[in-house]
Amino acid sequence: MYVTVNRVKRGYYEVHSEILVSDPKNTKEGEISELHTRKLEVDIKAQPEVWLWSHRRWKHKRPKA
């Protein structure tokens, strides 16, 4: 399954799901991951503002106790 979340406006989202592969046992190693990565890349390019925020959480290190 692949789930796409589109931000319609502030606080409103649309969720779409689709089956990537109907018979996963008959795929090559890494094929499902490649399909997922391609779909994710399309989503990120379509709405980068929804995705870029997550990278900030690792920019700052926690203060040592």
FIPA-41001 format. One record per residue (C-alpha): x, y, z. Coordinates in pm, whole numbers, padded with zeros to 5 digits, always signed. Layout:
XYZ
...
***
This chain:
+00000+00000+00000
+00106+00355-00067
-00071+00646+00098
-00060+01001-00037
-00160+01290+00187
-00240+01617+00010
-00278+01940+00201
-00587+02118+00068
-00566+02418+00300
-00461+02482+00657
-00595+02200+00869
-00756+02015+00575
-00605+01712+00406
-00704+01452+00148
-00577+01097+00186
-00549+00859-00109
-00429+00502-00090
-00331+00258-00362
-00188-00088-00390
+00166-00073-00527
+00195-00441-00610
-00091-00690-00613
+00137-00996-00586
+00449-00902-00385
+00587-01257-00388
+00650-01226-00762
+00865-00913-00747
+01240-00874-00764
+01436-00780-00455
+01405-00406-00397
+01132-00356-00659
+00863-00258-00407
+01100-00015-00235
+01183+00141-00571
+00814+00185-00656
+00751+00342-00315
+01048+00576-00352
+00931+00696-00696
+00579+00768-00564
+00720+00948-00262
+00946+01161-00482
+00645+01269-00690
+00456+01364-00372
+00749+01563-00235
+00795+01751-00562
+00422+01827-00581
+00406+01977-00230
+00757+02031-00092
+00633+02266+00178
+00457+01972+00344
+00776+01765+00359
+01068+01997+00424
+00971+02077+00782
+01063+01730+00897
+01431+01780+00818
+01465+02059+01073
+01418+01829+01367
+01764+01675+01316
+01954+01999+01254
+01984+02081+01622
+02149+01857+01876
+01996+01804+02218
+02182+01971+02501
+02393+01732+02705
+02257+01663+03052
***
